[in-house]
């Protein structure tokens, strides 16, 4: 299981909370993805997976270095 550092700020925490997603949900999916690809619009990485409560979500992020990423957004999505 990979481990990554996430650089959170209050704005992104509040933004993903509007979609019912916590930082813990985001980090879990990024570290346990079902799949990872790139977004069509920005080319950022997007991880798809299940939270510990079984919700399927998408997490978009940008790499700073090999171990550190900045969360961009996250949202529920159909499987």
mmJSON file of the N, C-alpha and C atoms, coordinates in Angstrom:
{"data_MODEL":{"atom_site":{
"group_PDB":["ATOM","ATOM","ATOM","ATOM","ATOM","ATOM","ATOM","ATOM","ATOM","ATOM","ATOM","ATOM","ATOM","ATOM","ATOM","ATOM","ATOM","ATOM","ATOM","ATOM","ATOM","ATOM","ATOM","ATOM","ATOM","ATOM","ATOM","ATOM","ATOM","ATOM","ATOM","ATOM","ATOM","ATOM","ATOM","ATOM","ATOM","ATOM","ATOM","ATOM","ATOM","ATOM","ATOM","ATOM","ATOM","ATOM","ATOM","ATOM","ATOM","ATOM","ATOM","ATOM","ATOM","ATOM","ATOM","ATOM","ATOM","ATOM","ATOM","ATOM","ATOM","ATOM","ATOM","ATOM","ATOM","ATOM","ATOM","ATOM","ATOM","ATOM","ATOM","ATOM","ATOM","ATOM","ATOM","ATOM","ATOM","ATOM","ATOM","ATOM","ATOM","ATOM","ATOM","ATOM","ATOM","ATOM","ATOM","ATOM","ATOM","ATOM","ATOM","ATOM","ATOM","ATOM","ATOM","ATOM","ATOM","ATOM","ATOM","ATOM","ATOM","ATOM","ATOM","ATOM","ATOM","ATOM","ATOM","ATOM","ATOM","ATOM","ATOM","ATOM","ATOM","ATOM","ATOM","ATOM","ATOM","ATOM","ATOM","ATOM","ATOM","ATOM","ATOM","ATOM","ATOM","ATOM","ATOM","ATOM","ATOM","ATOM","ATOM","ATOM","ATOM","ATOM","ATOM","ATOM","ATOM","ATOM","ATOM","ATOM","ATOM","ATOM","ATOM","ATOM","ATOM","ATOM","ATOM","ATOM","ATOM","ATOM","ATOM","ATOM","ATOM","ATOM","ATOM","ATOM","ATOM","ATOM","ATOM","ATOM","ATOM","ATOM","ATOM","ATOM","ATOM","ATOM","ATOM","ATOM","ATOM","ATOM","ATOM","ATOM","ATOM","ATOM","ATOM","ATOM","ATOM","ATOM","ATOM","ATOM","ATOM","ATOM","ATOM","ATOM","ATOM","ATOM","ATOM","ATOM","ATOM","ATOM","ATOM","ATOM","ATOM","ATOM","ATOM","ATOM","ATOM","ATOM","ATOM","ATOM","ATOM","ATOM","ATOM","ATOM","ATOM","ATOM","ATOM","ATOM","ATOM","ATOM","ATOM","ATOM","ATOM","ATOM","ATOM","ATOM","ATOM","ATOM","ATOM","ATOM","ATOM","ATOM","ATOM","ATOM","ATOM","ATOM","ATOM","ATOM","ATOM","ATOM","ATOM","ATOM","ATOM","ATOM","ATOM","ATOM","ATOM"],
"id":[1,2,3,4,5,6,7,8,9,10,11,12,13,14,15,16,17,18,19,20,21,22,23,24,25,26,27,28,29,30,31,32,33,34,35,36,37,38,39,40,41,42,43,44,45,46,47,48,49,50,51,52,53,54,55,56,57,58,59,60,61,62,63,64,65,66,67,68,69,70,71,72,73,74,75,76,77,78,79,80,81,82,83,84,85,86,87,88,89,90,91,92,93,94,95,96,97,98,99,100,101,102,103,104,105,106,107,108,109,110,111,112,113,114,115,116,117,118,119,120,121,122,123,124,125,126,127,128,129,130,131,132,133,134,135,136,137,138,139,140,141,142,143,144,145,146,147,148,149,150,151,152,153,154,155,156,157,158,159,160,161,162,163,164,165,166,167,168,169,170,171,172,173,174,175,176,177,178,179,180,181,182,183,184,185,186,187,188,189,190,191,192,193,194,195,196,197,198,199,200,201,202,203,204,205,206,207,208,209,210,211,212,213,214,215,216,217,218,219,220,221,222,223,224,225,226,227,228,229,230,231,232,233,234,235,236,237],
"type_symbol":["N","C","C","N","C","C","N","C","C","N","C","C","N","C","C","N","C","C","N","C","C","N","C","C","N","C","C","N","C","C","N","C","C","N","C","C","N","C","C","N","C","C","N","C","C","N","C","C","N","C","C","N","C","C","N","C","C","N","C","C","N","C","C","N","C","C","N","C","C","N","C","C","N","C","C","N","C","C","N","C","C","N","C","C","N","C","C","N","C","C","N","C","C","N","C","C","N","C","C","N","C","C","N","C","C","N","C","C","N","C","C","N","C","C","N","C","C","N","C","C","N","C","C","N","C","C","N","C","C","N","C","C","N","C","C","N","C","C","N","C","C","N","C","C","N","C","C","N","C","C","N","C","C","N","C","C","N","C","C","N","C","C","N","C","C","N","C","C","N","C","C","N","C","C","N","C","C","N","C","C","N","C","C","N","C","C","N","C","C","N","C","C","N","C","C","N","C","C","N","C","C","N","C","C","N","C","C","N","C","C","N","C","C","N","C","C","N","C","C","N","C","C","N","C","C","N","C","C","N","C","C","N","C","C","N","C","C"],
"label_atom_id":["N","CA","C","N","CA","C","N","CA","C","N","CA","C","N","CA","C","N","CA","C","N","CA","C","N","CA","C","N","CA","C","N","CA","C","N","CA","C","N","CA","C","N","CA","C","N","CA","C","N","CA","C","N","CA","C","N","CA","C","N","CA","C","N","CA","C","N","CA","C","N","CA","C","N","CA","C","N","CA","C","N","CA","C","N","CA","C","N","CA","C","N","CA","C","N","CA","C","N","CA","C","N","CA","C","N","CA","C","N","CA","C","N","CA","C","N","CA","C","N","CA","C","N","CA","C","N","CA","C","N","CA","C","N","CA","C","N","CA","C","N","CA","C","N","CA","C","N","CA","C","N","CA","C","N","CA","C","N","CA","C","N","CA","C","N","CA","C","N","CA","C","N","CA","C","N","CA","C","N","CA","C","N","CA","C","N","CA","C","N","CA","C","N","CA","C","N","CA","C","N","CA","C","N","CA","C","N","CA","C","N","CA","C","N","CA","C","N","CA","C","N","CA","C","N","CA","C","N","CA","C","N","CA","C","N","CA","C","N","CA","C","N","CA","C","N","CA","C","N","CA","C","N","CA","C","N","CA","C","N","CA","C","N","CA","C","N","CA","C","N","CA","C","N","CA","C"],
"label_alt_id":[null,null,null,null,null,null,null,null,null,null,null,null,null,null,null,null,null,null,null,null,null,null,null,null,null,null,null,null,null,null,null,null,null,null,null,null,null,null,null,null,null,null,null,null,null,null,null,null,null,null,null,null,null,null,null,null,null,null,null,null,null,null,null,null,null,null,null,null,null,null,null,null,null,null,null,null,null,null,null,null,null,null,null,null,null,null,null,null,null,null,null,null,null,null,null,null,null,null,null,null,null,null,null,null,null,null,null,null,null,null,null,null,null,null,null,null,null,null,null,null,null,null,null,null,null,null,null,null,null,null,null,null,null,null,null,null,null,null,null,null,null,null,null,null,null,null,null,null,null,null,null,null,null,null,null,null,null,null,null,null,null,null,null,null,null,null,null,null,null,null,null,null,null,null,null,null,null,null,null,null,null,null,null,null,null,null,null,null,null,null,null,null,null,null,null,null,null,null,null,null,null,null,null,null,null,null,null,null,null,null,null,null,null,null,null,null,null,null,null,null,null,null,null,null,null,null,null,null,null,null,null,null,null,null,null,null,null],
"label_comp_id":["UNK","UNK","UNK","UNK","UNK","UNK","UNK","UNK","UNK","UNK","UNK","UNK","UNK","UNK","UNK","UNK","UNK","UNK","UNK","UNK","UNK","UNK","UNK","UNK","UNK","UNK","UNK","UNK","UNK","UNK","UNK","UNK","UNK","UNK","UNK","UNK","UNK","UNK","UNK","UNK","UNK","UNK","UNK","UNK","UNK","UNK","UNK","UNK","UNK","UNK","UNK","UNK","UNK","UNK","UNK","UNK","UNK","UNK","UNK","UNK","UNK","UNK","UNK","UNK","UNK","UNK","UNK","UNK","UNK","UNK","UNK","UNK","UNK","UNK","UNK","UNK","UNK","UNK","UNK","UNK","UNK","UNK","UNK","UNK","UNK","UNK","UNK","UNK","UNK","UNK","UNK","UNK","UNK","UNK","UNK","UNK","UNK","UNK","UNK","UNK","UNK","UNK","UNK","UNK","UNK","UNK","UNK","UNK","UNK","UNK","UNK","UNK","UNK","UNK","UNK","UNK","UNK","UNK","UNK","UNK","UNK","UNK","UNK","UNK","UNK","UNK","UNK","UNK","UNK","UNK","UNK","UNK","UNK","UNK","UNK","UNK","UNK","UNK","UNK","UNK","UNK","UNK","UNK","UNK","UNK","UNK","UNK","UNK","UNK","UNK","UNK","UNK","UNK","UNK","UNK","UNK","UNK","UNK","UNK","UNK","UNK","UNK","UNK","UNK","UNK","UNK","UNK","UNK","UNK","UNK","UNK","UNK","UNK","UNK","UNK","UNK","UNK","UNK","UNK","UNK","UNK","UNK","UNK","UNK","UNK","UNK","UNK","UNK","UNK","UNK","UNK","UNK","UNK","UNK","UNK","UNK","UNK","UNK","UNK","UNK","UNK","UNK","UNK","UNK","UNK","UNK","UNK","UNK","UNK","UNK","UNK","UNK","UNK","UNK","UNK","UNK","UNK","UNK","UNK","UNK","UNK","UNK","UNK","UNK","UNK","UNK","UNK","UNK","UNK","UNK","UNK","UNK","UNK","UNK","UNK","UNK","UNK"],
"label_asym_id":["A","A","A","A","A","A","A","A","A","A","A","A","A","A","A","A","A","A","A","A","A","A","A","A","A","A","A","A","A","A","A","A","A","A","A","A","A","A","A","A","A","A","A","A","A","A","A","A","A","A","A","A","A","A","A","A","A","A","A","A","A","A","A","A","A","A","A","A","A","A","A","A","A","A","A","A","A","A","A","A","A","A","A","A","A","A","A","A","A","A","A","A","A","A","A","A","A","A","A","A","A","A","A","A","A","A","A","A","A","A","A","A","A","A","A","A","A","A","A","A","A","A","A","A","A","A","A","A","A","A","A","A","A","A","A","A","A","A","A","A","A","A","A","A","A","A","A","A","A","A","A","A","A","A","A","A","A","A","A","A","A","A","A","A","A","A","A","A","A","A","A","A","A","A","A","A","A","A","A","A","A","A","A","A","A","A","A","A","A","A","A","A","A","A","A","A","A","A","A","A","A","A","A","A","A","A","A","A","A","A","A","A","A","A","A","A","A","A","A","A","A","A","A","A","A","A","A","A","A","A","A","A","A","A","A","A","A"],
"label_entity_id":["1","1","1","1","1","1","1","1","1","1","1","1","1","1","1","1","1","1","1","1","1","1","1","1","1","1","1","1","1","1","1","1","1","1","1","1","1","1","1","1","1","1","1","1","1","1","1","1","1","1","1","1","1","1","1","1","1","1","1","1","1","1","1","1","1","1","1","1","1","1","1","1","1","1","1","1","1","1","1","1","1","1","1","1","1","1","1","1","1","1","1","1","1","1","1","1","1","1","1","1","1","1","1","1","1","1","1","1","1","1","1","1","1","1","1","1","1","1","1","1","1","1","1","1","1","1","1","1","1","1","1","1","1","1","1","1","1","1","1","1","1","1","1","1","1","1","1","1","1","1","1","1","1","1","1","1","1","1","1","1","1","1","1","1","1","1","1","1","1","1","1","1","1","1","1","1","1","1","1","1","1","1","1","1","1","1","1","1","1","1","1","1","1","1","1","1","1","1","1","1","1","1","1","1","1","1","1","1","1","1","1","1","1","1","1","1","1","1","1","1","1","1","1","1","1","1","1","1","1","1","1","1","1","1","1","1","1"],
"label_seq_id":[1,1,1,2,2,2,3,3,3,4,4,4,5,5,5,6,6,6,7,7,7,8,8,8,9,9,9,10,10,10,11,11,11,12,12,12,13,13,13,14,14,14,15,15,15,16,16,16,17,17,17,18,18,18,19,19,19,20,20,20,21,21,21,22,22,22,23,23,23,24,24,24,25,25,25,26,26,26,27,27,27,28,28,28,29,29,29,30,30,30,31,31,31,32,32,32,33,33,33,34,34,34,35,35,35,36,36,36,37,37,37,38,38,38,39,39,39,40,40,40,41,41,41,42,42,42,43,43,43,44,44,44,45,45,45,46,46,46,47,47,47,48,48,48,49,49,49,50,50,50,51,51,51,52,52,52,53,53,53,54,54,54,55,55,55,56,56,56,57,57,57,58,58,58,59,59,59,60,60,60,61,61,61,62,62,62,63,63,63,64,64,64,65,65,65,66,66,66,67,67,67,68,68,68,69,69,69,70,70,70,71,71,71,72,72,72,73,73,73,74,74,74,75,75,75,76,76,76,77,77,77,78,78,78,79,79,79],
"pdbx_PDB_ins_code":[null,null,null,null,null,null,null,null,null,null,null,null,null,null,null,null,null,null,null,null,null,null,null,null,null,null,null,null,null,null,null,null,null,null,null,null,null,null,null,null,null,null,null,null,null,null,null,null,null,null,null,null,null,null,null,null,null,null,null,null,null,null,null,null,null,null,null,null,null,null,null,null,null,null,null,null,null,null,null,null,null,null,null,null,null,null,null,null,null,null,null,null,null,null,null,null,null,null,null,null,null,null,null,null,null,null,null,null,null,null,null,null,null,null,null,null,null,null,null,null,null,null,null,null,null,null,null,null,null,null,null,null,null,null,null,null,null,null,null,null,null,null,null,null,null,null,null,null,null,null,null,null,null,null,null,null,null,null,null,null,null,null,null,null,null,null,null,null,null,null,null,null,null,null,null,null,null,null,null,null,null,null,null,null,null,null,null,null,null,null,null,null,null,null,null,null,null,null,null,null,null,null,null,null,null,null,null,null,null,null,null,null,null,null,null,null,null,null,null,null,null,null,null,null,null,null,null,null,null,null,null,null,null,null,null,null,null],
"Cartn_x":[0.843,0.0,0.883,0.729,1.521,1.034,1.93,1.567,2.01,1.097,1.4,1.033,1.8,1.471,0.527,-0.547,-1.504,-1.385,-1.222,-1.146,-2.547,-3.178,-4.537,-4.516,-5.575,-5.833,-7.333,-7.735,-9.138,-10.084,-9.656,-10.525,-10.85,-9.849,-10.108,-10.883,-10.628,-11.399,-12.871,-13.131,-14.509,-15.138,-14.358,-14.865,-15.29,-14.45,-14.834,-15.939,-16.02,-17.104,-18.464,-18.503,-19.754,-20.255,-19.355,-19.707,-19.843,-19.794,-19.946,-18.709,-17.546,-16.298,-15.353,-14.749,-13.808,-12.373,-11.417,-10.017,-9.619,-10.166,-9.861,-10.352,-11.564,-12.088,-11.151,-10.771,-9.897,-8.586,-7.938,-6.644,-6.754,-7.834,-8.005,-8.118,-8.917,-9.11,-7.819,-7.103,-5.85,-4.821,-4.849,-3.89,-4.375,-5.662,-6.247,-7.147,-6.644,-7.523,-7.929,-9.132,-9.561,-8.938,-8.803,-8.142,-7.639,-6.663,-6.093,-5.923,-6.297,-6.088,-5.826,-5.903,-5.728,-7.052,-7.333,-8.553,-8.4,-9.496,-9.471,-9.197,-9.756,-9.682,-8.314,-7.778,-6.548,-5.335,-5.545,-4.434,-3.962,-4.687,-4.339,-4.727,-4.08,-4.42,-5.768,-6.482,-7.765,-7.815,-8.078,-8.184,-9.649,-10.065,-11.42,-11.345,-12.268,-12.265,-13.341,-13.32,-14.32,-13.763,-14.584,-14.24,-14.448,-14.061,-14.256,-15.728,-16.597,-18.037,-18.702,-17.906,-18.433,-18.908,-18.695,-19.073,-18.005,-18.432,-17.502,-17.293,-16.035,-15.742,-14.57,-14.455,-13.332,-12.558,-11.239,-10.365,-9.356,-9.385,-8.463,-7.367,-6.136,-5.002,-3.87,-2.908,-1.743,-0.498,0.486,1.731,2.637,3.262,4.309,5.661,5.775,6.953,6.493,7.403,7.037,6.195,6.201,5.479,4.404,4.312,3.427,2.476,1.208,0.216,-0.673,-1.286,-2.249,-3.626,-4.552,-5.92,-6.546,-7.255,-7.922,-9.425,-10.018,-11.441,-11.723,-12.918,-13.387,-14.903,-15.467,-16.933,-17.414,-18.651,-19.24,-19.408,-19.27,-19.411,-19.954,-20.662,-21.105,-19.909,-20.036,-18.937,-18.706],
"Cartn_y":[-1.18,0.0,1.237,2.112,3.345,4.326,5.177,6.245,7.558,8.521,9.837,10.901,11.973,13.133,14.013,14.452,15.349,16.731,17.735,19.114,19.712,19.652,20.172,21.639,22.344,23.681,23.771,24.774,24.898,24.987,25.643,25.796,24.456,23.613,22.338,21.397,21.451,20.635,21.025,22.322,22.814,22.449,22.546,22.259,20.798,19.857,18.453,18.075,18.784,18.533,18.842,19.783,20.098,18.896,17.98,16.754,15.566,15.85,14.798,13.943,14.48,13.712,14.36,13.531,14.0,13.824,14.515,14.281,12.813,12.166,10.752,9.876,10.184,9.458,9.639,10.87,11.193,10.424,10.509,9.856,8.348,7.771,6.328,5.884,6.583,6.208,6.401,7.486,7.721,6.63,6.144,5.123,3.696,3.526,2.211,2.302,2.815,3.039,1.744,1.777,0.714,0.947,2.226,2.591,4.031,4.346,5.695,6.035,7.257,7.723,9.22,9.848,11.304,11.921,13.11,13.799,14.294,14.315,14.785,16.283,17.029,18.484,19.041,18.589,19.187,18.271,16.982,16.039,15.674,16.133,15.763,14.312,13.718,12.344,12.303,11.206,10.99,9.53,9.343,8.001,7.708,6.496,6.039,4.905,4.921,3.831,3.983,3.025,2.957,3.507,4.288,4.753,3.588,3.774,2.723,2.433,3.387,3.161,2.632,2.375,1.755,2.695,3.994,4.945,4.953,5.014,5.06,6.52,6.976,8.385,8.528,9.725,10.111,11.207,11.104,12.07,12.611,13.913,14.563,15.234,15.071,15.632,15.968,16.726,17.142,16.797,16.221,15.843,17.045,17.092,18.071,17.385,16.183,15.346,13.893,12.945,11.52,11.076,11.849,11.464,12.443,13.586,14.649,15.072,15.201,15.641,16.709,17.475,18.498,18.033,17.825,17.485,18.663,18.347,19.384,19.331,18.158,17.971,16.491,16.199,14.825,14.855,13.786,13.762,12.326,12.075,10.753,10.561,9.33,9.033,7.617,7.376,6.005,5.101,3.85,2.909,2.692],
"Cartn_z":[0.0,0.0,0.0,-0.971,-1.008,0.062,0.492,1.423,0.81,0.8,0.265,1.289,1.288,2.101,1.299,1.924,1.27,1.889,1.06,1.536,1.533,2.687,2.836,3.214,2.82,3.343,3.628,4.339,4.735,3.54,2.484,1.309,0.658,0.464,-0.188,0.733,2.028,2.973,2.908,2.901,2.809,1.46,0.396,-0.948,-1.087,-0.663,-0.807,0.177,1.304,2.263,1.644,0.713,0.017,-0.781,-1.109,-1.833,-0.877,0.435,1.432,1.622,1.295,1.365,2.367,3.194,4.206,3.708,4.335,3.989,4.181,5.186,5.422,4.267,3.753,2.591,1.394,1.135,0.019,0.127,1.273,1.455,1.321,1.834,1.747,0.278,-0.498,-1.9,-2.692,-2.465,-3.186,-2.845,-1.617,-1.21,-1.471,-1.802,-2.109,-3.337,-4.46,-5.62,-6.314,-6.886,-7.781,-9.157,-9.525,-10.773,-10.674,-11.516,-11.579,-13.054,-13.402,-14.775,-14.738,-15.894,-15.997,-16.418,-15.909,-16.316,-17.75,-18.475,-19.858,-19.948,-19.026,-19.107,-18.712,-17.559,-17.042,-17.095,-17.287,-17.28,-15.885,-14.872,-13.497,-13.241,-12.244,-11.889,-11.182,-11.421,-10.768,-10.325,-9.042,-8.475,-8.199,-8.544,-8.281,-7.272,-6.308,-5.353,-4.305,-3.386,-2.324,-1.018,-0.338,1.005,1.973,3.212,4.221,4.474,4.152,4.33,3.069,2.023,0.817,-0.268,-0.108,-1.155,-2.246,-3.506,-4.628,-5.001,-4.968,-5.223,-6.191,-6.723,-7.575,-6.848,-6.869,-6.199,-7.198,-7.408,-8.339,-7.529,-7.997,-7.267,-8.223,-7.685,-8.457,-7.644,-8.29,-7.611,-7.404,-6.223,-5.943,-6.108,-5.553,-5.72,-5.621,-5.5,-5.52,-4.335,-3.258,-2.043,-1.62,-2.28,-1.822,-2.937,-2.569,-3.539,-2.93,-3.81,-3.41,-3.881,-2.948,-3.35,-4.109,-5.179,-5.97,-5.729,-5.9,-5.67,-5.479,-5.018,-4.886,-4.943,-5.491,-5.646,-5.809,-5.388,-5.638,-7.14,-7.579,-9.01,-9.173,-10.26,-10.5,-10.79,-10.476,-10.72,-12.193],
"occupancy":[1.0,1.0,1.0,1.0,1.0,1.0,1.0,1.0,1.0,1.0,1.0,1.0,1.0,1.0,1.0,1.0,1.0,1.0,1.0,1.0,1.0,1.0,1.0,1.0,1.0,1.0,1.0,1.0,1.0,1.0,1.0,1.0,1.0,1.0,1.0,1.0,1.0,1.0,1.0,1.0,1.0,1.0,1.0,1.0,1.0,1.0,1.0,1.0,1.0,1.0,1.0,1.0,1.0,1.0,1.0,1.0,1.0,1.0,1.0,1.0,1.0,1.0,1.0,1.0,1.0,1.0,1.0,1.0,1.0,1.0,1.0,1.0,1.0,1.0,1.0,1.0,1.0,1.0,1.0,1.0,1.0,1.0,1.0,1.0,1.0,1.0,1.0,1.0,1.0,1.0,1.0,1.0,1.0,1.0,1.0,1.0,1.0,1.0,1.0,1.0,1.0,1.0,1.0,1.0,1.0,1.0,1.0,1.0,1.0,1.0,1.0,1.0,1.0,1.0,1.0,1.0,1.0,1.0,1.0,1.0,1.0,1.0,1.0,1.0,1.0,1.0,1.0,1.0,1.0,1.0,1.0,1.0,1.0,1.0,1.0,1.0,1.0,1.0,1.0,1.0,1.0,1.0,1.0,1.0,1.0,1.0,1.0,1.0,1.0,1.0,1.0,1.0,1.0,1.0,1.0,1.0,1.0,1.0,1.0,1.0,1.0,1.0,1.0,1.0,1.0,1.0,1.0,1.0,1.0,1.0,1.0,1.0,1.0,1.0,1.0,1.0,1.0,1.0,1.0,1.0,1.0,1.0,1.0,1.0,1.0,1.0,1.0,1.0,1.0,1.0,1.0,1.0,1.0,1.0,1.0,1.0,1.0,1.0,1.0,1.0,1.0,1.0,1.0,1.0,1.0,1.0,1.0,1.0,1.0,1.0,1.0,1.0,1.0,1.0,1.0,1.0,1.0,1.0,1.0,1.0,1.0,1.0,1.0,1.0,1.0,1.0,1.0,1.0,1.0,1.0,1.0,1.0,1.0,1.0,1.0,1.0,1.0],
"B_iso_or_equiv":[0.0,0.0,0.0,0.0,0.0,0.0,0.0,0.0,0.0,0.0,0.0,0.0,0.0,0.0,0.0,0.0,0.0,0.0,0.0,0.0,0.0,0.0,0.0,0.0,0.0,0.0,0.0,0.0,0.0,0.0,0.0,0.0,0.0,0.0,0.0,0.0,0.0,0.0,0.0,0.0,0.0,0.0,0.0,0.0,0.0,0.0,0.0,0.0,0.0,0.0,0.0,0.0,0.0,0.0,0.0,0.0,0.0,0.0,0.0,0.0,0.0,0.0,0.0,0.0,0.0,0.0,0.0,0.0,0.0,0.0,0.0,0.0,0.0,0.0,0.0,0.0,0.0,0.0,0.0,0.0,0.0,0.0,0.0,0.0,0.0,0.0,0.0,0.0,0.0,0.0,0.0,0.0,0.0,0.0,0.0,0.0,0.0,0.0,0.0,0.0,0.0,0.0,0.0,0.0,0.0,0.0,0.0,0.0,0.0,0.0,0.0,0.0,0.0,0.0,0.0,0.0,0.0,0.0,0.0,0.0,0.0,0.0,0.0,0.0,0.0,0.0,0.0,0.0,0.0,0.0,0.0,0.0,0.0,0.0,0.0,0.0,0.0,0.0,0.0,0.0,0.0,0.0,0.0,0.0,0.0,0.0,0.0,0.0,0.0,0.0,0.0,0.0,0.0,0.0,0.0,0.0,0.0,0.0,0.0,0.0,0.0,0.0,0.0,0.0,0.0,0.0,0.0,0.0,0.0,0.0,0.0,0.0,0.0,0.0,0.0,0.0,0.0,0.0,0.0,0.0,0.0,0.0,0.0,0.0,0.0,0.0,0.0,0.0,0.0,0.0,0.0,0.0,0.0,0.0,0.0,0.0,0.0,0.0,0.0,0.0,0.0,0.0,0.0,0.0,0.0,0.0,0.0,0.0,0.0,0.0,0.0,0.0,0.0,0.0,0.0,0.0,0.0,0.0,0.0,0.0,0.0,0.0,0.0,0.0,0.0,0.0,0.0,0.0,0.0,0.0,0.0,0.0,0.0,0.0,0.0,0.0,0.0],
"pdbx_formal_charge":[null,null,null,null,null,null,null,null,null,null,null,null,null,null,null,null,null,null,null,null,null,null,null,null,null,null,null,null,null,null,null,null,null,null,null,null,null,null,null,null,null,null,null,null,null,null,null,null,null,null,null,null,null,null,null,null,null,null,null,null,null,null,null,null,null,null,null,null,null,null,null,null,null,null,null,null,null,null,null,null,null,null,null,null,null,null,null,null,null,null,null,null,null,null,null,null,null,null,null,null,null,null,null,null,null,null,null,null,null,null,null,null,null,null,null,null,null,null,null,null,null,null,null,null,null,null,null,null,null,null,null,null,null,null,null,null,null,null,null,null,null,null,null,null,null,null,null,null,null,null,null,null,null,null,null,null,null,null,null,null,null,null,null,null,null,null,null,null,null,null,null,null,null,null,null,null,null,null,null,null,null,null,null,null,null,null,null,null,null,null,null,null,null,null,null,null,null,null,null,null,null,null,null,null,null,null,null,null,null,null,null,null,null,null,null,null,null,null,null,null,null,null,null,null,null,null,null,null,null,null,null,null,null,null,null,null,null],
"auth_seq_id":[1,1,1,2,2,2,3,3,3,4,4,4,5,5,5,6,6,6,7,7,7,8,8,8,9,9,9,10,10,10,11,11,11,12,12,12,13,13,13,14,14,14,15,15,15,16,16,16,17,17,17,18,18,18,19,19,19,20,20,20,21,21,21,22,22,22,23,23,23,24,24,24,25,25,25,26,26,26,27,27,27,28,28,28,29,29,29,30,30,30,31,31,31,32,32,32,33,33,33,34,34,34,35,35,35,36,36,36,37,37,37,38,38,38,39,39,39,40,40,40,41,41,41,42,42,42,43,43,43,44,44,44,45,45,45,46,46,46,47,47,47,48,48,48,49,49,49,50,50,50,51,51,51,52,52,52,53,53,53,54,54,54,55,55,55,56,56,56,57,57,57,58,58,58,59,59,59,60,60,60,61,61,61,62,62,62,63,63,63,64,64,64,65,65,65,66,66,66,67,67,67,68,68,68,69,69,69,70,70,70,71,71,71,72,72,72,73,73,73,74,74,74,75,75,75,76,76,76,77,77,77,78,78,78,79,79,79],
"auth_comp_id":["UNK","UNK","UNK","UNK","UNK","UNK","UNK","UNK","UNK","UNK","UNK","UNK","UNK","UNK","UNK","UNK","UNK","UNK","UNK","UNK","UNK","UNK","UNK","UNK","UNK","UNK","UNK","UNK","UNK","UNK","UNK","UNK","UNK","UNK","UNK","UNK","UNK","UNK","UNK","UNK","UNK","UNK","UNK","UNK","UNK","UNK","UNK","UNK","UNK","UNK","UNK","UNK","UNK","UNK","UNK","UNK","UNK","UNK","UNK","UNK","UNK","UNK","UNK","UNK","UNK","UNK","UNK","UNK","UNK","UNK","UNK","UNK","UNK","UNK","UNK","UNK","UNK","UNK","UNK","UNK","UNK","UNK","UNK","UNK","UNK","UNK","UNK","UNK","UNK","UNK","UNK","UNK","UNK","UNK","UNK","UNK","UNK","UNK","UNK","UNK","UNK","UNK","UNK","UNK","UNK","UNK","UNK","UNK","UNK","UNK","UNK","UNK","UNK","UNK","UNK","UNK","UNK","UNK","UNK","UNK","UNK","UNK","UNK","UNK","UNK","UNK","UNK","UNK","UNK","UNK","UNK","UNK","UNK","UNK","UNK","UNK","UNK","UNK","UNK","UNK","UNK","UNK","UNK","UNK","UNK","UNK","UNK","UNK","UNK","UNK","UNK","UNK","UNK","UNK","UNK","UNK","UNK","UNK","UNK","UNK","UNK","UNK","UNK","UNK","UNK","UNK","UNK","UNK","UNK","UNK","UNK","UNK","UNK","UNK","UNK","UNK","UNK","UNK","UNK","UNK","UNK","UNK","UNK","UNK","UNK","UNK","UNK","UNK","UNK","UNK","UNK","UNK","UNK","UNK","UNK","UNK","UNK","UNK","UNK","UNK","UNK","UNK","UNK","UNK","UNK","UNK","UNK","UNK","UNK","UNK","UNK","UNK","UNK","UNK","UNK","UNK","UNK","UNK","UNK","UNK","UNK","UNK","UNK","UNK","UNK","UNK","UNK","UNK","UNK","UNK","UNK","UNK","UNK","UNK","UNK","UNK","UNK"],
"auth_asym_id":["A","A","A","A","A","A","A","A","A","A","A","A","A","A","A","A","A","A","A","A","A","A","A","A","A","A","A","A","A","A","A","A","A","A","A","A","A","A","A","A","A","A","A","A","A","A","A","A","A","A","A","A","A","A","A","A","A","A","A","A","A","A","A","A","A","A","A","A","A","A","A","A","A","A","A","A","A","A","A","A","A","A","A","A","A","A","A","A","A","A","A","A","A","A","A","A","A","A","A","A","A","A","A","A","A","A","A","A","A","A","A","A","A","A","A","A","A","A","A","A","A","A","A","A","A","A","A","A","A","A","A","A","A","A","A","A","A","A","A","A","A","A","A","A","A","A","A","A","A","A","A","A","A","A","A","A","A","A","A","A","A","A","A","A","A","A","A","A","A","A","A","A","A","A","A","A","A","A","A","A","A","A","A","A","A","A","A","A","A","A","A","A","A","A","A","A","A","A","A","A","A","A","A","A","A","A","A","A","A","A","A","A","A","A","A","A","A","A","A","A","A","A","A","A","A","A","A","A","A","A","A","A","A","A","A","A","A"],
"auth_atom_id":["N","CA","C","N","CA","C","N","CA","C","N","CA","C","N","CA","C","N","CA","C","N","CA","C","N","CA","C","N","CA","C","N","CA","C","N","CA","C","N","CA","C","N","CA","C","N","CA","C","N","CA","C","N","CA","C","N","CA","C","N","CA","C","N","CA","C","N","CA","C","N","CA","C","N","CA","C","N","CA","C","N","CA","C","N","CA","C","N","CA","C","N","CA","C","N","CA","C","N","CA","C","N","CA","C","N","CA","C","N","CA","C","N","CA","C","N","CA","C","N","CA","C","N","CA","C","N","CA","C","N","CA","C","N","CA","C","N","CA","C","N","CA","C","N","CA","C","N","CA","C","N","CA","C","N","CA","C","N","CA","C","N","CA","C","N","CA","C","N","CA","C","N","CA","C","N","CA","C","N","CA","C","N","CA","C","N","CA","C","N","CA","C","N","CA","C","N","CA","C","N","CA","C","N","CA","C","N","CA","C","N","CA","C","N","CA","C","N","CA","C","N","CA","C","N","CA","C","N","CA","C","N","CA","C","N","CA","C","N","CA","C","N","CA","C","N","CA","C","N","CA","C","N","CA","C","N","CA","C","N","CA","C","N","CA","C","N","CA","C","N","CA","C","N","CA","C"],
"pdbx_PDB_model_num":[1,1,1,1,1,1,1,1,1,1,1,1,1,1,1,1,1,1,1,1,1,1,1,1,1,1,1,1,1,1,1,1,1,1,1,1,1,1,1,1,1,1,1,1,1,1,1,1,1,1,1,1,1,1,1,1,1,1,1,1,1,1,1,1,1,1,1,1,1,1,1,1,1,1,1,1,1,1,1,1,1,1,1,1,1,1,1,1,1,1,1,1,1,1,1,1,1,1,1,1,1,1,1,1,1,1,1,1,1,1,1,1,1,1,1,1,1,1,1,1,1,1,1,1,1,1,1,1,1,1,1,1,1,1,1,1,1,1,1,1,1,1,1,1,1,1,1,1,1,1,1,1,1,1,1,1,1,1,1,1,1,1,1,1,1,1,1,1,1,1,1,1,1,1,1,1,1,1,1,1,1,1,1,1,1,1,1,1,1,1,1,1,1,1,1,1,1,1,1,1,1,1,1,1,1,1,1,1,1,1,1,1,1,1,1,1,1,1,1,1,1,1,1,1,1,1,1,1,1,1,1,1,1,1,1,1,1]
}}}
